[in-house]
Structure formats: C-alpha cells, structure tokens
Amino acid sequence: MREPSEIPSMAELRAEIDALDLRLVALLAERARFIDRAAQLKPGEGMPARITARVEEVVANAKAAAEARGLDPALVEAIWRMMVEWSIAREEAVLGKGEAD
C-alpha cells in the first residue's frame, strides 16, 4: 500500500481506500470468529458475556493506539464501544445475559 501523498489521482486514491476497506472488513470478520470462540470458552471458566473491567480495558487500549498514531481517540472510542457492544450481544445470544465486574 502506498502513502497517500504518493497517489496522483482520485481514481487511484479511491481504489486504495476500497482495498483498505476490504482489509478492515476481513479483520472484523476475523475478530468475530474470536468472539465466537470466547462464547465457547467462557462457560467453562464461569465467565459471563459482559465483563465491565475488560470492556474498559479494550476501549482504553484502542484509544491509546489511536492517540499514538495521530487518530482521534474519541472517534476510536465510539467505534470500539459499538463493536464491543455488538460482540457482547453476540456472546449473550449463546451464554445469556449476565455481568461480572
């Protein structure tokens, strides 16, 4: 993948963005498979779908990574909270509702 400053036209820039979007979707699908595995493992370890401390740890890690890369941490926090809530709902479909702190 080229640096944005190296791309001479909008058509090429859009093609690079489209390719990046495909990679992001592939990574999200991979993450979902890991969430599915968590839903399989958690019952054996006595863990509920929602673990508040872990939610906050995941969000904090994402915000720190964003900040280190010059990306708006508030944007990343909003995206990650949505993604984490979706993940918890996916786990709750298997495990039922419950929370641990």
C-alpha positions as CSV (number, residue, x, y, z in Angstrom):
1,M,0.0,0.0,0.0
2,R,1.3,3.4,-1.0
3,E,1.5,6.5,1.1
4,P,-1.5,8.8,0.4
5,S,0.9,11.6,-0.7
6,E,2.2,9.3,-3.5
7,I,-1.2,8.8,-5.1
8,P,-1.6,11.2,-8.1
9,S,-5.4,10.9,-8.8
10,M,-8.7,10.5,-7.1
11,A,-9.4,7.3,-9.0
12,E,-6.3,5.7,-7.6
13,L,-6.9,7.1,-4.2
14,R,-10.4,5.6,-4.2
15,A,-9.0,2.2,-5.3
16,E,-6.6,2.3,-2.3
17,I,-9.4,3.2,0.1
18,D,-11.6,0.4,-1.3
19,A,-8.8,-2.1,-0.8
20,L,-8.2,-0.8,2.7
21,D,-12.0,-1.2,3.4
22,L,-11.8,-4.8,2.3
23,R,-8.9,-5.4,4.7
24,L,-10.8,-3.8,7.5
25,V,-13.9,-6.0,6.9
26,A,-11.7,-9.1,6.8
27,L,-10.2,-8.1,10.1
28,L,-13.7,-7.5,11.6
29,A,-14.8,-10.9,10.4
30,E,-11.7,-12.5,12.0
31,R,-12.4,-10.6,15.3
32,A,-16.0,-12.0,15.2
33,R,-14.6,-15.6,14.9
34,F,-12.5,-14.9,18.1
35,I,-15.7,-13.6,19.8
36,D,-17.5,-16.8,18.9
37,R,-14.6,-18.8,20.4
38,A,-14.8,-16.7,23.6
39,A,-18.5,-17.6,23.8
40,Q,-17.5,-21.3,23.7
41,L,-14.8,-20.9,26.4
42,K,-16.4,-18.6,28.9
43,P,-18.9,-21.1,30.3
44,G,-16.1,-23.5,31.3
45,E,-14.3,-20.6,33.1
46,G,-17.5,-19.4,34.7
47,M,-17.4,-16.1,32.8
48,P,-20.4,-14.0,31.6
49,A,-20.5,-12.3,28.2
50,R,-20.1,-8.8,29.8
51,I,-17.1,-8.2,32.0
52,T,-17.1,-4.4,32.6
53,A,-13.4,-4.2,33.5
54,R,-12.5,-6.0,30.3
55,V,-14.7,-3.7,28.2
56,E,-12.9,-0.7,29.7
57,E,-9.5,-2.2,29.1
58,V,-10.3,-3.0,25.4
59,V,-11.5,0.6,24.9
60,A,-8.6,2.2,26.7
61,N,-6.1,0.1,24.6
62,A,-7.8,1.2,21.4
63,K,-7.8,4.8,22.4
64,A,-4.1,4.7,23.3
65,A,-3.3,3.0,20.0
66,A,-5.2,5.7,18.2
67,E,-3.5,8.5,20.0
68,A,-0.1,7.0,19.3
69,R,-0.9,7.0,15.6
70,G,-2.4,10.5,15.5
71,L,-6.0,9.4,15.2
72,D,-8.8,11.0,17.1
73,P,-9.2,8.8,20.3
74,A,-12.8,10.0,20.7
75,L,-13.7,8.6,17.3
76,V,-11.9,5.3,18.1
77,E,-13.7,5.1,21.5
78,A,-17.1,5.5,19.8
79,I,-16.3,2.8,17.2
80,W,-14.9,0.4,19.7
81,R,-17.8,0.8,22.1
82,M,-20.2,0.0,19.3
83,M,-18.1,-3.0,18.3
84,V,-17.7,-4.3,21.8
85,E,-21.5,-4.0,22.5
86,W,-22.1,-5.9,19.3
87,S,-19.6,-8.6,20.4
88,I,-21.3,-8.8,23.9
89,A,-24.7,-9.2,22.3
90,R,-23.3,-12.0,20.1
91,E,-21.9,-13.8,23.1
92,E,-25.1,-13.2,25.1
93,A,-27.1,-15.0,22.3
94,V,-25.1,-18.1,23.4
95,L,-24.5,-17.5,27.1
96,G,-27.5,-15.5,28.2
97,K,-27.3,-12.1,29.9
98,G,-25.2,-11.6,33.0
99,E,-22.4,-9.3,34.1
100,A,-19.2,-9.5,36.1
101,D,-17.3,-6.6,37.5
